[in-house]
Amino acid sequence: MIKKLLFTLFSFAIFSISYSQQEATDYISGLSEPSAIINKGNILYAQGPKNLYEINTASGSPTANVIYTAAANFYMTNLTISGNIIYIAEENYDEVANVSFGCRIISIDTNNPGAGITVIYSTPQYVSSLAITGSTIYFTAETAPDANDNFTLQVQKIDLLNPVATIVKNSVTTDNDANDLAIYENHVYISVGGKGKIYVFDIADPTNLGDDDFSFNKGIFFSNQRLFITEGNLITMMTANSSNRTTVAQNTTYKDNNNGTPFNANFRDVVLIGDKLYMTLLNQGKVVTVQDATLSNKEFNQDLKAVSVYNSKTELIVSGLENNHQADIYNLSGQLLATKQVSANDNSIDISSYSHGAYIIKLGTKSFKFIK
């Protein structure tokens, strides 16, 4: 079961924290069917079928700026981010003929979105979710339907340096798309809302597939040792060494409609930035938020006392880590250059492309200066 895997993977002190269930409030409206969301520091990216929005959450007057619009007959299905590069899965679909021509994975440089896209990989299969670790993109793909129109959900991977697909997990489930994909501690987590399950397997040994039940789960997000899950109109959270899921946010304000019957609109995805949760409501065209100081990453920074950094010409090493942390690298002008989750087992960051000069790496509330 996934809970058992979580207990095995996570190792950290238990904090005495009382989490509260709060009502989500409007943050930004007017988006076109926002579903998946990701972040790069304080910058939030929300993806609809046609538009990719950029939102500066540190702004006192945030706006949703369209930085990319999919070409005719292309529709975005999911996205992930590594450093400044966003990777997006798009389906090539002819609405008039009701024919799908498969999918492609593209990349966009957030520092220069006007430069256009780069097509990395194309496939006749439908790609519903993706996540990146290092130079490897994992994604879920459907097999071609059989005579009874049934298909199998697979997990495949490509290397950015040689984008040829390899099947990692031949069969996750049948006849249901994956809604989200996340990688944490060398494990792949697959949210399949149609089955009401999150599946998980070890990258090093994908033969074993664990799962656990979650109600109408659409999006998942890891923040240090916590897993946030969208479960219908609720955001629930799991921490290590606990078999319980705690509800930390809800929506009972915004309603969708089913044949004339209103119901609480369901969250589609979630991220945590600082002490604020951000969630998408697709049919409402909204990003909504909940602020709760108990959710802040700062609670998990006490294990950084022994951390130090050093670098060679090609990589930066973070030593002394006890738990996983997000590492952000900035230049001296304050521009975010890269973001990576680092841990005791994965503590290096590629800086081979950086120019000679001084940089800042930020881990939680601690910052270190290094010179290449």
C-alpha positions in Angstrom: 0.0 0.0 0.0 1.1 3.5 -0.6 1.0 4.5 3.0 3.5 1.7 3.9 5.8 3.0 1.2 5.5 6.5 2.5 6.5 5.3 6.0 9.5 3.5 4.5 10.6 6.4 2.3 10.2 9.3 4.8 12.4 9.7 7.9 12.0 12.8 9.9 11.0 14.1 13.4 7.3 14.2 14.1 6.1 17.8 14.7 3.2 18.6 17.0 1.1 20.7 14.6 -2.6 21.2 14.4 -3.7 21.6 10.8 -7.0 23.3 10.2 -9.5 22.9 7.4 -10.1 26.2 5.8 -12.4 27.5 3.1 -10.6 28.3 -0.2 -11.1 31.9 -1.3 -10.8 33.5 -4.8 -7.3 34.4 -5.9 -7.5 35.0 -9.7 -10.5 34.6 -12.0 -11.0 34.7 -15.7 -8.7 31.8 -16.8 -9.9 29.3 -19.4 -10.4 25.9 -17.8 -7.2 25.9 -15.6 -6.2 22.4 -14.5 -2.6 21.5 -13.8 -0.4 24.0 -11.9 3.3 24.1 -11.1 5.6 26.7 -9.6 9.1 28.0 -9.9 9.7 29.8 -6.6 7.0 32.5 -6.2 5.9 32.1 -9.9 2.9 30.0 -10.5 2.1 28.5 -13.8 -1.5 27.4 -14.6 -2.3 25.3 -17.6 -5.6 25.2 -19.5 -6.2 23.2 -22.7 -5.1 26.1 -24.9 -3.4 28.7 -22.7 -0.5 28.6 -20.2 -0.7 31.4 -17.6 2.1 32.9 -15.5 1.2 34.4 -12.1 3.6 36.2 -9.8 2.3 35.3 -6.3 4.7 37.8 -4.7 2.9 40.7 -6.5 0.4 42.8 -4.5 -1.8 42.8 -7.6 -1.3 39.4 -9.3 -2.5 38.9 -12.8 -2.7 35.8 -15.0 -0.5 36.5 -18.1 -0.7 34.2 -21.1 2.8 33.2 -22.0 1.9 30.4 -24.5 -1.1 29.4 -26.6 -1.2 26.0 -28.1 -1.3 25.8 -31.9 -4.5 24.9 -33.8 -5.6 21.3 -33.1 -3.2 21.0 -30.2 -4.5 20.8 -26.6 -2.3 20.8 -23.4 -2.9 17.8 -21.1 -0.2 18.2 -18.3 3.1 19.9 -17.5 6.2 19.7 -15.3 9.1 22.0 -14.7 12.9 21.8 -14.2 14.8 25.0 -13.6 13.6 27.6 -16.1 12.2 25.0 -18.6 8.6 23.9 -18.6 7.7 20.6 -20.3 4.2 20.2 -21.7 2.3 17.2 -23.1 0.0 18.2 -25.9 -2.6 16.1 -27.8 -3.0 16.7 -31.6 -6.8 16.4 -31.9 -9.1 17.3 -34.8 -12.4 18.3 -33.2 -14.3 18.4 -36.4 -13.3 14.9 -37.5 -13.1 13.7 -33.9 -9.7 12.1 -34.6 -6.6 12.1 -32.4 -3.2 12.0 -34.0 -1.3 11.3 -30.8 0.7 13.6 -28.6 3.9 15.4 -28.3 6.1 16.7 -25.5 7.4 20.2 -25.9 9.5 22.6 -23.9 9.3 26.4 -23.2 12.0 28.5 -21.6 10.2 30.7 -19.0 13.0 33.2 -19.3 12.2 33.7 -22.9 8.7 32.3 -23.8 8.6 34.5 -26.9 11.3 32.3 -28.4 8.7 29.6 -29.0 8.6 25.9 -28.3 10.9 23.0 -28.9 9.3 19.7 -29.8 11.2 17.0 -27.9 9.2 13.8 -28.5 6.1 12.7 -30.5 4.1 9.5 -30.1 0.8 8.1 -31.6 -0.2 7.4 -28.0 -2.2 9.7 -25.7 0.0 11.2 -23.0 -2.0 12.4 -20.0 0.7 13.3 -17.4 4.4 13.8 -17.0 7.2 14.5 -14.4 10.9 15.1 -14.7 13.9 14.1 -12.6 17.3 15.0 -13.8 17.3 14.7 -17.6 14.6 12.0 -17.6 11.0 12.7 -18.3 8.5 10.0 -17.1 5.1 10.1 -18.6 1.8 8.1 -18.7 0.7 6.8 -22.1 -2.3 4.8 -23.3 -1.9 1.7 -25.5 -4.0 1.5 -28.7 -7.5 0.4 -27.9 -8.4 -3.2 -28.6 -11.5 -4.5 -30.4 -13.6 -3.7 -27.3 -12.2 -0.1 -27.1 -10.2 -1.0 -24.0 -6.7 0.3 -23.3 -3.9 -0.1 -20.8 -2.2 2.8 -19.0 1.6 2.6 -19.1 4.5 4.6 -17.7 7.3 5.4 -20.1 10.4 7.5 -20.0 12.6 9.5 -22.3 16.0 11.0 -21.8 16.3 14.6 -23.0 19.7 13.8 -24.5 18.3 10.9 -26.4 14.5 11.1 -26.5 13.6 7.5 -27.4 10.8 6.1 -25.3 11.3 3.1 -23.0 8.5 1.4 -21.2 9.1 1.5 -17.5 5.8 0.0 -16.3 3.8 -1.9 -18.9 0.5 -1.9 -17.0 -0.6 0.4 -14.2 -4.4 0.1 -14.7 -6.9 -0.2 -17.6 -9.4 2.2 -19.2 -8.5 5.2 -17.1 -6.1 8.2 -17.8 -3.6 9.4 -15.2 -4.5 12.9 -14.0 -1.1 13.7 -12.5 2.4 12.3 -12.0 5.0 13.1 -9.3 8.5 11.8 -8.5 9.7 11.7 -4.9 12.6 9.8 -3.3 13.1 7.8 -6.5 9.5 6.7 -6.6 6.9 7.5 -9.2 3.4 8.4 -8.0 0.5 8.2 -10.4 -2.9 9.8 -9.6 -5.7 8.1 -11.4 -8.9 9.8 -10.4 -11.2 7.5 -12.4 -10.0 4.6 -10.3 -9.9 6.7 -7.1 -6.3 5.5 -6.5 -2.8 6.7 -6.3 -0.3 4.1 -7.6 3.4 4.1 -6.7 6.5 2.1 -7.7 10.2 2.3 -7.2 12.2 3.5 -10.2 14.9 1.0 -9.3 12.4 -1.9 -9.1 9.2 -1.1 -11.1 8.0 -4.7 -10.9 6.1 -4.0 -7.6 3.2 -1.6 -7.8 1.6 -0.3 -4.7 -1.7 1.7 -4.4 -4.1 3.3 -2.0 -7.7 4.6 -2.3 -8.3 8.3 -2.7 -11.7 9.9 -3.5 -11.8 11.5 -7.0 -8.1 12.5 -6.8 -6.9 14.7 -9.7 -3.7 16.4 -8.6 -0.8 15.6 -6.2 2.0 17.7 -4.9 5.0 17.0 -2.7 6.5 19.6 -0.3 9.4 18.2 1.6 7.9 15.3 3.6 4.3 16.0 2.9 2.0 14.8 0.1 -1.0 17.1 -0.8 -3.8 15.5 -2.7 -6.9 16.9 -4.4 -9.8 14.8 -3.3 -13.0 16.2 -4.9 -13.7 19.5 -3.2 -11.1 18.8 -0.4 -7.3 19.1 -0.2 -5.9 16.4 2.1 -2.4 15.9 3.3 -0.3 12.9 4.4 2.9 13.1 6.5 5.4 10.4 7.4 4.8 8.2 10.4 1.0 8.8 10.2 -1.6 6.6 8.7 -4.1 9.5 8.6 -5.0 12.0 5.9 -5.7 15.4 7.2 -8.0 17.8 5.4 -6.3 21.2 5.1 -8.6 23.0 2.6 -12.1 22.8 1.2 -14.4 24.4 -1.3 -18.1 24.8 -0.5 -18.5 28.2 -2.0 -18.0 27.7 -5.8 -20.6 25.3 -7.4 -20.5 23.3 -10.6 -23.7 21.9 -12.1 -24.8 18.4 -13.1 -28.0 18.3 -15.0 -29.4 21.2 -13.0 -28.1 20.0 -9.6 -25.4 22.2 -8.1 -22.4 20.5 -6.3 -19.2 21.8 -4.8 -16.7 22.3 -7.6 -13.7 19.9 -7.5 -10.1 21.0 -7.2 -8.0 19.8 -10.1 -4.5 20.5 -8.8 -2.6 22.0 -5.9 0.8 23.5 -5.0 2.2 25.0 -1.8 4.2 28.3 -2.0 5.4 29.5 1.4 2.4 29.2 3.7 -0.3 29.4 0.9 -2.0 26.6 -1.0 -3.0 27.4 -4.5 -5.7 25.2 -6.3 -7.4 25.2 -9.6 -11.2 25.1 -10.2 -11.5 24.2 -13.9 -15.1 24.9 -14.7 -15.0 28.1 -12.6 -12.0 29.4 -14.4 -10.3 30.2 -11.1 -7.2 29.8 -9.0 -8.2 29.8 -5.4 -6.1 29.9 -2.3 -5.8 29.1 1.4 -3.3 30.6 3.8 -2.2 28.7 6.9 1.1 29.4 8.7 1.2 25.8 9.9 1.7 24.7 6.3 4.9 26.7 5.9 8.1 25.0 4.8 9.9 26.8 7.6 8.8 24.1 10.1 11.1 21.6 8.4 14.2 23.7 8.3 15.7 22.8 11.7 17.6 19.9 10.0 19.7 22.4 7.9 22.1 23.3 10.7 24.8 20.9 9.5 24.4 21.7 5.8 27.3 23.1 3.7 27.9 23.5 0.0 30.9 23.2 -2.2 31.3 23.1 -6.0 33.6 21.9 -8.8 33.6 23.3 -12.3 30.6 21.3 -13.2 28.4 20.6 -10.2 27.4 22.0 -6.8 27.3 19.6 -3.9 25.0 20.0 -0.9 26.3 18.0 2.1 24.9 17.3 5.5 21.3 16.9 4.4 19.0 14.9 6.7 15.7 15.4 4.8 14.7 16.5 1.3 14.6 20.2 0.5 14.0 22.5 -2.5 17.2 24.2 -3.6 16.8 27.4 -5.6 19.8 29.0 -7.3 19.9 32.7 -8.1 22.4 35.0 -9.7 23.4 38.2 -7.8 20.6 40.1 -9.6 18.0 38.0 -7.9 17.1 36.0 -11.0 16.1 32.4 -10.3 18.2 30.1 -12.5 17.3 26.6 -11.3 15.2 24.7 -8.9 15.8 21.1 -7.7 14.7 18.8 -4.9 17.9 17.7 -3.1 18.4 14.9 -0.6 21.2 13.0 1.1 21.0 10.5 -1.8 20.7 13.1 -4.6 22.7 16.1 -3.5 24.3 17.4 -6.7 23.2 20.2 -9.0 24.5 20.6 -12.5 26.2 24.0 -12.9 28.3 23.2 -16.0 26.5 25.7 -18.1 26.9 28.6 -15.7 29.2 31.5 -16.5 32.1 32.3 -14.1 30.9 34.4 -11.2 29.1 34.4 -7.9 25.7 32.8 -7.2 23.3 32.2 -4.3 21.8 28.8 -3.4 18.7 29.0 -1.1 17.6 26.0 1.0 14.6 26.8 3.2 15.5 29.8 5.2 19.3 29.4 4.7 21.3 30.9 1.9 24.8 30.1 0.7 27.0 32.0 -1.7 29.3 30.1 -4.1 31.6 31.1 -6.9 32.2 29.2 -10.1 
